[in-house]
């Protein structure tokens, strides 16, 4: 076959069709040199932006001498180039699309043994009071309070059960009662066995239904049923409850290279299917019913047949792995485009960029069913990361959760990490709670799981978090705070046998000790006092969730004036940093009049009243606080990172150098004056 050369030239025009959908009219003209023949090829096709698929295509050659095999190659190349130019969408936008399409499933009624992990679809009311009789909350003696101290005969025993029935405590008598036992009629107080003092007065007598009254709402609709909630249902005698359904999920792996995980010996080019086992386990963990579709070869007809059968199984979610990239044998994405609406097929993330999400509507008899289809990438790590970030929130939304997103925390990097350009990276890591997070106080510490190749499943081993790293392409040094998405339990949070041995000691209700560094020779412990300013909290009318407040424009906001009256030195730099950080979140931060300063060896800082704002400001201040506190204490050993000792400094007078530079006729100052990276 003669060698051919392509010289493409293309134009694209956007228009709206008769349905109001955005379409692209694409015309690609290519000058082709094939042997002695020169031809012009024109490839015209329309792509519907709403469903992200090619609507129609025509191909014309001005010279017929171009071999048909070359025509086919050119058509494939032009279509591939057009599809590869589809704009990727951001992770946040992709997740919003998934959640919007994941509508809550209808409720079903289940028994208690099947209710764990489900979301209530109805309020639960108590059919009777709890306890149904006046019960003792301690071991002791039921008495008549008006009798006062003295010696009295014990006329009966009332233990948990039916004891004490028909017996009445009269003046001058008492009855022995155990915890949970009925208090005999006539008694209005209980004295502890080990205590001769009256600990329950007549006004605080345990009444019938003191825990739960009849018709009380004990559980509300949309509450998640965990072990405690199951116990509460049993307490009130509710044996069946209405909950939102969890989805039925079909799972398929695709690829000629895949064999079952039970295969003992691998032939050349074969690998065991890990994705299916991994996804089935993850979906089962979230209480989903599974339809295992097995493995399909990279054959268009086989994939179509397997997936068509899956829809007869009354599924809610279809999960496939592989077949969604740009290869000539990736048939899953074309199948989804033909069967339904593809919302997106590329996301600006790493790993997991070729994620495809589609919605398929099909009719089964008289029933119309919607299936959410996720074309997960074939690489195991990409597959599982996409499952965590997109499929789990979708499962939760379908199952009735009101907050389907995975929890987020902030953690400090244990080691430096180089970020990637262009794509947001979800770096696999292990998050631990440590008493010293590296800055002298407790916090979460993030440690990378190592090499982050999308095919290296070992990078997911033991990982309980994904570090959300922005696409800056720069290196993040150790100690940098990063956003963390939790995908499993946090390591390092365990009961403390002896609270007094903890590195963070509670001094009073509003004062604690902060360890600045383990190896500091002096002043290694600093006391931190927290004062909340609020009439509501001071009166007991609300919970204390603040640490500061009253720094705004209200006539009662006098905290800054009170602070300025006691400080001896102002610290405007701290105020500037807090203001700068808060303005990133809200423009109303400019209304803050917070003060900061030094009195003696104490640093005083006015924090905002909003707890979230306090966290933001503290995060901005903490890197410099240790340095500031040491300086206040008189320790001058903390130096600027670029500090040069006097013995090593240039002997030339700095004033003289800058004076000469100011009077230098040259356009550029002497190179010796450049002491930073800004030249």
C-alpha positions as CSV (number, residue, x, y, z in Angstrom):
1,X,0.0,0.0,0.0
2,X,1.3,3.5,-0.9
3,X,2.3,5.6,2.1
4,X,-0.2,8.4,2.7
5,X,0.3,11.8,4.4
6,X,-2.5,13.8,6.1
7,X,-2.6,17.6,6.3
8,X,-5.8,18.4,8.4
9,X,-7.7,21.6,8.6
10,X,-10.9,21.8,10.7
11,X,-13.6,24.2,11.8
12,X,-16.4,23.9,14.4
13,X,-19.7,25.8,14.7
14,X,-22.1,25.6,17.6
15,X,-25.9,25.9,17.0
16,X,-29.2,24.9,18.7
17,X,-31.3,22.2,17.1
18,X,-35.2,22.1,16.9
19,X,-35.3,20.6,20.5
20,X,-33.2,23.4,22.0
21,X,-30.2,21.2,22.5
22,X,-26.7,22.5,21.8
23,X,-25.0,20.8,18.8
24,X,-21.6,21.2,17.2
25,X,-21.3,21.2,13.4
26,X,-17.8,19.9,12.6
27,X,-16.2,20.1,9.3
28,X,-12.7,18.6,8.8
29,X,-11.0,19.0,5.5
30,X,-7.8,17.0,5.0
31,X,-5.4,17.1,2.0
32,X,-4.2,13.6,1.3
33,X,-1.1,12.7,-0.6
34,X,-1.1,9.0,-1.5
35,X,1.4,8.0,-4.2
36,X,0.8,10.2,-7.2
37,X,-2.8,11.0,-6.2
38,X,-3.7,14.1,-4.3
39,X,-7.3,14.3,-2.9
40,X,-9.3,16.4,-0.5
41,X,-11.4,14.6,2.1
42,X,-14.2,16.3,3.9
43,X,-15.6,14.7,7.1
44,X,-18.7,16.3,8.4
45,X,-20.5,15.2,11.6
46,X,-22.9,16.7,14.1
47,X,-22.3,16.0,17.8
48,X,-25.1,16.6,20.4
49,X,-23.6,18.3,23.4
50,X,-26.6,17.3,25.6
51,X,-26.1,13.6,25.2
52,X,-22.4,13.8,24.3
53,X,-22.7,11.6,21.2
54,X,-22.2,11.7,17.4
55,X,-25.6,12.3,15.8
56,X,-24.7,12.0,12.2
57,X,-21.6,11.8,10.0
58,X,-20.8,12.0,6.3
59,X,-17.5,11.3,4.5
60,X,-16.7,12.4,1.0
61,X,-13.6,12.0,-1.2
62,X,-12.9,14.2,-4.2
63,X,-10.7,11.5,-5.7
64,X,-11.7,7.8,-5.7
65,X,-8.1,6.5,-6.0
66,X,-7.6,6.7,-2.2
67,X,-7.5,3.0,-1.0
68,X,-10.6,2.1,1.1
69,X,-8.4,1.0,4.0
70,X,-6.9,4.5,4.1
71,X,-10.4,6.0,4.0
72,X,-11.3,3.8,7.1
73,X,-8.1,4.9,8.9
74,X,-8.8,8.5,8.2
75,X,-12.4,8.3,9.4
76,X,-11.3,6.6,12.6
77,X,-8.5,9.1,13.2
78,X,-10.8,12.1,12.8
79,X,-13.5,10.7,15.0
80,X,-10.9,9.8,17.7
81,X,-9.4,13.3,17.5
82,X,-12.9,14.9,17.9
83,X,-13.8,12.7,20.9
84,X,-10.5,13.3,22.5
85,X,-11.2,17.1,22.4
86,X,-14.3,16.7,24.6
87,X,-13.9,19.0,27.5
88,X,-13.3,17.4,30.9
89,X,-15.5,18.5,33.8
90,X,-14.4,19.3,37.4
91,X,-14.8,16.8,40.2
92,X,-17.2,19.0,42.0
93,X,-19.4,19.4,38.9
94,X,-19.3,15.7,38.2
95,X,-20.4,14.8,41.8
96,X,-23.2,17.3,41.7
97,X,-24.5,15.7,38.5
98,X,-24.4,12.3,40.0
99,X,-26.2,13.3,43.2
100,X,-28.9,15.2,41.2
101,X,-29.6,12.0,39.1
102,X,-29.6,9.8,42.2
103,X,-33.2,10.1,43.4
104,X,-34.3,8.5,46.6
105,X,-35.7,4.9,46.2
106,X,-39.2,4.1,47.4
107,X,-39.5,2.8,51.0
108,X,-40.0,-0.8,52.1
109,X,-40.9,-2.5,55.3
110,X,-38.2,-4.7,57.0
111,X,-37.7,-6.5,60.3
112,X,-35.2,-5.3,62.9
113,X,-32.7,-7.9,61.8
114,X,-32.6,-6.2,58.3
115,X,-32.9,-2.6,59.4
116,X,-29.2,-2.0,60.5
117,X,-27.6,0.6,58.3
118,X,-30.8,1.7,56.7
119,X,-32.5,5.1,56.8
120,X,-35.9,5.5,58.4
121,X,-38.8,6.5,56.2
122,X,-41.2,7.3,59.0
123,X,-41.3,8.7,62.5
124,X,-41.4,6.1,65.3
125,X,-43.6,6.9,68.3
126,X,-43.6,5.1,71.7
127,X,-46.7,3.0,72.1
128,X,-46.4,3.2,75.9
129,X,-44.3,4.9,78.6
130,X,-40.8,3.7,79.6
131,X,-40.5,2.5,82.2
132,X,-44.2,1.6,82.6
133,X,-44.0,2.0,86.3
134,X,-42.0,4.2,88.8
135,X,-38.6,2.5,88.9
136,X,-35.6,3.0,91.1
137,X,-32.4,4.1,89.4
138,X,-30.2,2.8,92.2
139,X,-29.9,0.1,94.9
140,X,-31.4,1.4,98.1
141,X,-34.4,1.9,100.3
142,X,-37.8,3.3,99.3
143,X,-38.9,5.7,102.0
144,X,-41.3,8.5,102.8
145,X,-39.2,11.6,102.8
146,X,-41.2,13.3,105.5
147,X,-40.2,10.6,108.0
148,X,-36.6,12.0,108.2
149,X,-33.5,10.1,109.5
150,X,-34.1,7.2,111.9
151,X,-34.4,3.5,112.1
152,X,-37.3,1.9,110.2
153,X,-38.4,-1.7,109.6
154,X,-38.0,-3.2,106.0
155,X,-41.4,-4.4,105.1
156,X,-40.7,-5.8,101.6
157,X,-38.1,-6.3,98.9
158,X,-38.7,-5.0,95.4
159,X,-36.4,-6.3,92.7
160,X,-36.5,-6.0,89.0
161,X,-39.6,-7.9,87.8
162,X,-42.9,-8.2,89.6
163,X,-41.7,-7.9,93.2
164,X,-43.3,-5.4,95.6
165,X,-46.8,-5.7,94.1
166,X,-49.6,-5.1,96.5
167,X,-47.3,-3.7,99.2
168,X,-47.7,-0.1,100.4
169,X,-44.9,1.8,102.3
170,X,-46.6,3.6,105.2
171,X,-45.1,6.3,107.5
172,X,-42.4,4.7,109.7
173,X,-41.6,1.8,107.2
174,X,-39.2,1.4,104.3
175,X,-38.8,-1.1,101.4
176,X,-35.6,-2.5,99.9
177,X,-35.4,-1.8,96.1
178,X,-32.8,-2.7,93.5
179,X,-31.9,-0.8,90.3
180,X,-34.8,-1.1,87.9
181,X,-37.1,-2.5,90.5
182,X,-40.6,-1.0,91.0
183,X,-40.9,1.5,93.8
184,X,-43.7,0.4,96.1
185,X,-46.8,2.6,96.5
186,X,-46.6,5.2,99.2
187,X,-42.8,5.8,98.9
188,X,-41.7,9.1,97.4
189,X,-37.8,8.9,97.7
190,X,-34.9,6.4,97.5
191,X,-31.9,6.4,99.8
192,X,-28.7,4.7,98.4
193,X,-27.5,1.7,100.2
194,X,-24.0,3.1,100.8
195,X,-25.3,6.5,101.8
196,X,-27.2,7.5,104.8
197,X,-28.2,10.9,103.3
198,X,-31.4,11.4,101.4
199,X,-30.4,11.7,97.7
200,X,-33.8,11.8,96.1
201,X,-36.4,14.2,97.3
202,X,-40.1,13.9,96.7
203,X,-39.9,16.3,93.8
204,X,-37.4,14.2,91.9
205,X,-39.1,10.8,92.5
206,X,-38.7,8.6,89.4
207,X,-42.1,8.7,87.8
208,X,-43.9,6.4,85.5
209,X,-42.5,7.0,82.0
210,X,-39.6,9.2,83.2
211,X,-37.4,8.1,80.3
212,X,-40.0,8.0,77.5
213,X,-43.6,9.2,77.6
214,X,-46.4,7.6,75.6
215,X,-46.6,8.9,72.0
216,X,-43.1,10.5,72.2
217,X,-41.3,10.5,68.9
218,X,-38.2,8.4,69.7
219,X,-36.8,8.3,66.2
220,X,-37.5,10.7,63.3
221,X,-37.8,10.1,59.6
222,X,-34.4,10.1,57.8
223,X,-32.4,9.0,60.8
224,X,-29.8,6.3,60.2
225,X,-30.4,3.1,62.1
226,X,-27.3,2.0,63.9
227,X,-27.0,-0.4,66.9
228,X,-28.3,2.1,69.4
229,X,-31.3,2.9,67.2
230,X,-32.1,-0.8,66.7
231,X,-32.0,-1.2,70.5
232,X,-34.4,1.7,70.9
233,X,-36.8,0.2,68.4
234,X,-36.8,-3.0,70.4
235,X,-37.3,-1.1,73.6
236,X,-40.6,0.4,72.4
237,X,-41.7,-2.9,70.9
238,X,-41.4,-1.9,67.2
239,X,-40.5,-5.1,65.3
240,X,-40.9,-3.9,61.7
241,X,-40.0,-0.4,60.3
242,X,-40.4,1.4,57.0
243,X,-37.0,2.3,55.6
244,X,-35.7,3.5,52.3
245,X,-34.6,0.8,49.9
246,X,-30.9,0.3,49.2
247,X,-30.0,-0.1,45.6
248,X,-29.4,-3.3,43.7
249,X,-26.1,-3.1,41.8
250,X,-24.9,-5.1,38.8
251,X,-21.1,-5.5,38.5
252,X,-19.3,-6.4,35.3
253,X,-15.5,-6.6,34.5
254,X,-14.4,-6.3,30.9
255,X,-11.2,-7.2,29.2
256,X,-9.6,-10.0,27.2
257,X,-6.8,-10.3,29.7
258,X,-9.0,-11.0,32.7
259,X,-9.5,-14.5,34.3
260,X,-11.3,-15.4,37.4
261,X,-9.5,-14.9,40.7
262,X,-9.7,-18.7,41.3
263,X,-7.3,-19.3,38.4
264,X,-4.3,-21.1,39.8
265,X,-1.9,-20.6,36.8
266,X,-1.8,-17.6,34.6
267,X,-0.9,-17.8,30.9
268,X,0.9,-15.1,29.0
269,X,-1.1,-11.9,28.9
270,X,-3.5,-12.9,31.6
271,X,-4.3,-11.2,35.0
272,X,-6.7,-12.1,37.7
273,X,-9.9,-10.0,38.0
274,X,-9.4,-7.9,41.1
275,X,-11.9,-5.1,40.3
276,X,-15.0,-7.2,40.5
277,X,-14.2,-8.8,43.8
278,X,-13.2,-5.4,45.2
279,X,-16.3,-3.5,44.0
280,X,-18.7,-6.3,45.1
281,X,-17.1,-6.2,48.6
282,X,-17.4,-2.4,48.8
283,X,-21.0,-2.4,47.6
284,X,-21.9,-5.2,50.0
285,X,-20.4,-3.1,52.9
286,X,-23.0,-0.4,52.0
287,X,-25.9,-2.8,52.3
288,X,-26.5,-3.1,48.6
289,X,-27.8,-6.2,46.8
290,X,-25.4,-7.5,44.2
291,X,-25.9,-9.0,40.7
292,X,-22.6,-10.5,39.6
293,X,-22.3,-10.3,35.8
294,X,-18.9,-11.9,35.7
295,X,-16.3,-11.1,33.0
296,X,-17.0,-10.0,29.4
297,X,-14.5,-10.1,26.6
298,X,-13.6,-7.0,24.6
299,X,-16.2,-7.9,22.1
300,X,-19.0,-5.5,21.3
301,X,-21.7,-8.1,20.8
302,X,-20.8,-10.0,24.0
303,X,-20.8,-6.8,26.1
304,X,-24.2,-5.7,24.6
305,X,-25.7,-9.1,25.3
306,X,-24.4,-9.2,28.9
307,X,-25.6,-5.7,29.7
308,X,-29.0,-6.1,28.0
309,X,-29.6,-9.1,30.3
310,X,-28.6,-7.1,33.4
311,X,-31.5,-4.8,32.9
312,X,-33.9,-7.7,33.4
313,X,-32.6,-8.1,36.9
314,X,-34.4,-5.0,38.2
315,X,-31.1,-3.2,39.0
316,X,-30.7,0.4,40.2
317,X,-27.0,0.9,39.4
318,X,-24.8,-0.7,36.8
319,X,-21.0,-0.7,37.5
320,X,-18.6,-1.7,34.8
321,X,-14.8,-1.6,34.9
322,X,-12.7,-1.1,31.8
323,X,-13.8,-0.3,28.3
324,X,-14.3,3.5,28.8
325,X,-11.1,4.9,27.5
326,X,-10.1,5.8,23.9
327,X,-9.0,2.4,22.7
328,X,-10.5,0.8,19.6
329,X,-11.8,-2.1,21.7
330,X,-13.4,0.0,24.4
331,X,-17.1,-0.8,23.8
332,X,-18.7,0.1,27.2
333,X,-18.9,3.9,26.5
334,X,-20.4,3.5,23.0
335,X,-23.0,1.1,24.5
336,X,-24.0,3.6,27.2
337,X,-24.2,6.4,24.5
338,X,-26.6,4.2,22.4
339,X,-28.8,3.1,25.4
340,X,-29.2,6.3,27.3
341,X,-27.9,9.7,28.2
342,X,-24.2,10.1,29.0
343,X,-23.6,13.1,31.3
344,X,-19.8,13.0,31.3
345,X,-17.0,10.8,30.2
346,X,-13.9,12.6,31.5
347,X,-13.2,14.2,34.9
348,X,-10.3,16.5,35.8
349,X,-8.9,14.1,38.4
350,X,-6.1,11.6,38.9
351,X,-6.5,8.7,39.2
352,X,-9.9,8.1,37.5
353,X,-9.9,10.6,34.6
354,X,-11.9,8.4,32.1
355,X,-14.9,8.0,34.4
356,X,-18.2,7.8,32.5
357,X,-21.6,8.4,34.0
358,X,-24.9,7.8,32.2
359,X,-28.6,7.5,32.9
360,X,-30.5,4.7,31.1
361,X,-34.4,4.6,31.1
362,X,-35.9,1.3,30.0
363,X,-39.3,-0.3,30.1
364,X,-40.0,-3.7,31.6
365,X,-43.6,-4.6,31.0
366,X,-45.7,-1.7,32.4
367,X,-42.8,-0.6,34.6
368,X,-40.5,2.2,33.7
369,X,-37.1,1.9,35.4
370,X,-34.1,4.2,35.6
371,X,-30.6,2.8,36.0
372,X,-27.5,4.9,36.9
373,X,-24.5,3.5,35.0
374,X,-20.9,4.2,36.1
375,X,-18.2,3.2,33.6
376,X,-15.3,2.9,36.0
377,X,-11.7,2.9,34.7
378,X,-10.0,-0.5,34.4
379,X,-7.0,0.3,36.5
380,X,-7.8,-1.1,40.0
381,X,-6.8,2.1,41.9
382,X,-8.7,4.3,39.6
383,X,-11.7,2.0,39.8
384,X,-11.8,2.1,43.6
385,X,-11.1,5.8,44.0
386,X,-14.0,6.6,41.6
387,X,-16.2,4.2,43.6
388,X,-15.5,6.1,46.8
389,X,-15.8,9.5,45.3
390,X,-18.9,9.0,43.2
391,X,-20.6,5.7,43.6
392,X,-20.8,5.8,47.5
393,X,-22.5,9.2,47.5
394,X,-24.9,8.0,44.9
395,X,-25.7,4.8,46.9
396,X,-26.3,7.0,50.0
397,X,-28.6,9.4,48.1
398,X,-30.7,6.5,46.7
399,X,-30.8,5.0,50.2
400,X,-32.3,8.1,51.8
401,X,-29.2,9.7,53.4
402,X,-29.6,13.5,53.9
403,X,-25.8,14.0,53.9
404,X,-24.4,11.6,51.3
405,X,-20.9,13.1,51.0
406,X,-17.9,11.4,52.6
407,X,-16.6,13.1,55.7
408,X,-13.7,15.6,55.4
409,X,-11.0,16.6,57.9
410,X,-7.8,18.6,57.8
411,X,-4.5,16.9,58.3
412,X,-0.8,17.9,58.2
413,X,1.6,16.2,55.8
414,X,4.1,13.9,57.5
415,X,6.4,14.1,54.5
416,X,6.6,16.4,51.5
417,X,4.5,15.5,48.4
418,X,4.9,16.7,44.8
419,X,1.6,17.6,43.2
420,X,0.7,17.0,39.6
421,X,-0.2,19.8,37.1
422,X,-3.5,20.1,35.3
423,X,-5.4,17.5,37.3
424,X,-6.7,17.4,40.9
425,X,-5.0,14.5,42.6
426,X,-6.6,12.1,45.1
427,X,-3.5,10.9,46.9
428,X,-3.9,7.7,48.9
429,X,-2.8,8.1,52.5
430,X,-3.0,6.8,56.0
431,X,-4.5,9.3,58.5
432,X,-3.6,9.0,62.2
433,X,-4.4,11.1,65.2
434,X,-1.1,12.0,67.0
435,X,-0.6,13.9,70.2
436,X,2.0,16.0,68.4
437,X,1.1,16.7,64.8
438,X,4.4,18.4,64.2
439,X,3.5,21.9,65.3
440,X,3.4,21.2,69.0
441,X,-0.3,20.3,69.4
442,X,-2.6,17.3,68.7
443,X,-4.0,16.7,65.2
444,X,-4.4,14.5,62.2
445,X,-1.2,13.5,60.4
446,X,-1.2,12.2,56.8
447,X,1.3,9.7,55.5
448,X,1.4,8.7,51.8
449,X,1.1,5.0,51.0
450,X,4.0,5.3,48.5
451,X,4.0,5.1,44.7
452,X,0.7,6.4,43.3
453,X,0.5,4.5,40.1
454,X,-3.2,3.8,39.1
455,X,-2.4,0.2,38.5
456,X,-0.7,-0.3,41.9
457,X,-3.4,-1.6,44.2
458,X,-0.8,-1.7,47.0
459,X,-1.2,2.1,47.2
460,X,-4.8,1.5,48.5
461,X,-3.7,-1.1,51.1
462,X,-4.3,0.3,54.6
463,X,-5.3,3.6,53.1
464,X,-8.1,5.3,55.0
465,X,-8.1,8.6,53.3
466,X,-7.7,10.5,50.0
467,X,-5.6,13.7,50.1
468,X,-7.3,16.3,47.9
469,X,-4.3,18.0,46.3
470,X,-4.9,20.8,43.9
471,X,-3.2,20.8,40.5
472,X,-0.3,23.2,41.2
473,X,2.6,21.1,40.1
474,X,4.6,22.2,43.1
475,X,6.0,20.4,46.1
476,X,4.1,20.6,49.4
477,X,6.5,20.6,52.3
478,X,6.0,18.5,55.4
479,X,3.6,20.1,57.9
480,X,1.4,21.6,55.1
481,X,-2.3,21.4,56.0
482,X,-4.3,19.6,53.4
483,X,-8.0,18.6,52.9
484,X,-8.6,14.9,53.5
485,X,-11.6,12.8,52.4
486,X,-12.0,9.8,54.8
487,X,-12.8,6.5,53.2
488,X,-12.3,4.3,56.3
489,X,-11.8,4.4,60.0
490,X,-9.2,6.8,61.4
491,X,-6.2,5.2,63.0
492,X,-4.8,6.3,66.4
493,X,-8.0,7.3,68.2
494,X,-8.1,4.9,71.1
495,X,-9.3,5.0,74.7
496,X,-6.8,6.5,77.2
497,X,-6.3,4.4,80.3
498,X,-5.0,7.3,82.3
499,X,-6.2,10.7,81.2
500,X,-3.6,12.4,83.4
501,X,-0.9,10.8,81.3
502,X,-2.1,12.4,78.0
503,X,0.2,15.0,76.5
504,X,-2.7,17.5,76.5
505,X,-3.7,18.0,80.1
506,X,-6.9,19.6,81.1
507,X,-6.1,22.4,83.6
508,X,-9.6,23.8,84.1
509,X,-12.8,23.8,82.1
510,X,-11.4,26.7,80.0
511,X,-7.7,26.3,80.2
512,X,-5.4,23.7,78.7
513,X,-1.6,23.0,78.4
514,X,-0.1,23.1,74.9
515,X,3.2,21.3,74.3
516,X,5.2,23.3,71.8
517,X,7.9,20.8,71.1
518,X,9.3,17.7,72.9
519,X,12.9,18.8,72.7
520,X,12.6,22.5,73.7
521,X,15.1,23.2,76.5
522,X,12.8,25.8,78.1
523,X,9.3,27.2,78.0
524,X,8.1,23.9,76.4
525,X,4.7,24.1,77.9
526,X,2.3,27.0,77.4
527,X,-1.1,27.6,79.1
528,X,-3.9,28.5,76.8
529,X,-7.0,30.2,78.4
530,X,-10.2,30.5,76.4
531,X,-12.9,33.0,77.2
532,X,-16.3,32.9,75.5
533,X,-18.1,36.2,75.3
534,X,-21.9,35.6,75.0
535,X,-25.0,36.6,77.0
536,X,-26.8,33.5,75.7
537,X,-24.1,31.1,76.7
538,X,-23.4,32.8,80.1
539,X,-27.1,32.5,81.0
540,X,-27.1,28.8,80.1
541,X,-29.6,29.3,77.3
542,X,-27.3,27.7,74.6
543,X,-24.3,25.4,74.2
544,X,-20.8,26.8,74.3
545,X,-19.5,26.1,70.8
546,X,-17.6,29.4,70.6
547,X,-14.2,30.7,71.6
548,X,-14.4,34.5,71.4
549,X,-17.0,36.7,69.9
550,X,-18.5,40.2,70.2
551,X,-16.0,41.9,67.9
552,X,-18.4,43.4,65.3
553,X,-20.4,46.6,65.0
554,X,-23.2,45.9,67.5
555,X,-23.5,48.3,70.4
556,X,-22.8,45.4,72.7
557,X,-19.7,44.3,70.8
558,X,-17.1,45.7,73.3
559,X,-14.5,42.9,73.4
560,X,-11.9,44.9,71.3
561,X,-12.2,47.9,73.6
562,X,-11.8,45.7,76.7
563,X,-8.8,44.0,75.1
564,X,-7.1,47.2,74.1
565,X,-7.5,48.5,77.7
566,X,-5.2,45.7,79.0
567,X,-2.6,45.1,76.3
568,X,0.7,46.8,76.4
569,X,1.9,46.1,72.8
570,X,-0.3,45.7,69.7
571,X,0.3,42.9,67.2
572,X,-1.2,44.2,63.9
573,X,0.3,41.3,61.9
574,X,-1.9,38.7,63.6
575,X,-5.0,40.8,63.0
576,X,-4.0,41.1,59.3
577,X,-3.5,37.4,58.9
578,X,-6.9,36.6,60.5
579,X,-8.7,39.2,58.3
580,X,-7.0,37.9,55.2
581,X,-8.0,34.3,55.9
582,X,-11.6,35.2,56.8
583,X,-12.1,37.4,53.6
584,X,-11.5,34.2,51.6
585,X,-14.7,32.9,52.9
586,X,-17.0,35.9,53.4
587,X,-16.9,39.6,52.5
588,X,-18.5,40.4,55.9
589,X,-15.2,39.6,57.6
590,X,-14.2,43.2,56.9
591,X,-16.7,44.1,59.7
592,X,-14.5,42.5,62.4
593,X,-12.8,44.8,64.8
594,X,-10.8,42.0,66.5
595,X,-7.8,43.2,68.5
596,X,-4.5,41.4,69.4
597,X,-1.6,42.3,71.5
598,X,0.8,41.4,74.3
599,X,0.6,42.0,78.1
600,X,3.6,40.9,80.0
601,X,4.4,37.4,78.8
602,X,0.8,36.7,77.6
603,X,-0.4,36.9,74.0
604,X,-4.1,38.0,73.8
605,X,-6.0,37.4,70.6
606,X,-9.7,38.2,69.9
607,X,-11.2,35.4,67.8
608,X,-14.5,35.5,65.8
609,X,-17.7,34.1,67.4
610,X,-18.3,31.7,64.6
611,X,-16.7,28.3,65.3
612,X,-15.8,27.7,61.6
613,X,-14.2,31.1,61.4
614,X,-12.2,30.3,64.6
615,X,-10.8,27.2,62.9
616,X,-9.8,29.1,59.8
617,X,-8.0,31.8,61.8
618,X,-6.2,29.3,64.0
619,X,-5.0,27.4,61.0
620,X,-3.5,30.6,59.6
621,X,-1.9,31.6,62.9
622,X,-0.5,28.3,64.2
623,X,2.6,28.1,62.0
624,X,3.9,31.3,63.6
625,X,2.6,30.9,67.1
626,X,5.5,28.8,68.4
627,X,7.9,31.4,67.2
628,X,5.8,34.3,68.7
629,X,5.5,32.6,72.1
630,X,9.2,32.0,72.3
631,X,9.9,35.6,71.5
632,X,7.5,36.8,74.2
633,X,9.3,34.6,76.7
634,X,12.6,36.2,75.7
635,X,14.0,33.3,73.7
636,X,15.8,34.8,70.7
637,X,17.1,31.5,69.3
638,X,14.1,31.3,66.9
639,X,15.5,32.9,63.7
640,X,14.1,33.7,60.3
641,X,14.7,30.8,57.9
642,X,17.0,33.1,55.8
643,X,18.8,34.6,58.8
644,X,22.6,34.8,58.3
645,X,24.7,35.0,61.5
646,X,26.7,38.2,62.0
647,X,30.0,36.3,61.7
648,X,29.1,35.1,58.2
649,X,27.5,38.3,57.0
650,X,29.0,40.5,54.3
651,X,31.1,43.1,56.0
652,X,30.1,45.8,53.6
653,X,27.7,48.2,55.1
654,X,24.1,47.6,53.9
655,X,23.1,51.2,54.1
656,X,26.1,52.1,51.9
657,X,25.1,49.4,49.3
658,X,21.5,50.7,49.0
659,X,22.6,54.3,48.9
660,X,24.9,53.5,45.9
661,X,22.0,51.6,44.3
662,X,19.7,54.6,44.7
663,X,22.2,57.0,43.0
664,X,23.3,54.5,40.3
665,X,22.7,55.7,36.8
666,X,22.5,52.1,35.5
667,X,19.0,50.8,34.6
668,X,19.6,47.7,36.7
669,X,20.8,47.6,40.2
670,X,24.1,45.7,41.0
671,X,23.5,42.0,40.9
672,X,25.0,41.7,44.4
673,X,21.8,43.4,45.7
674,X,19.6,40.5,44.6
675,X,19.2,38.4,47.8
676,X,15.9,36.7,46.9
677,X,14.3,34.8,44.1
678,X,12.4,37.8,42.6
679,X,15.2,38.8,40.1
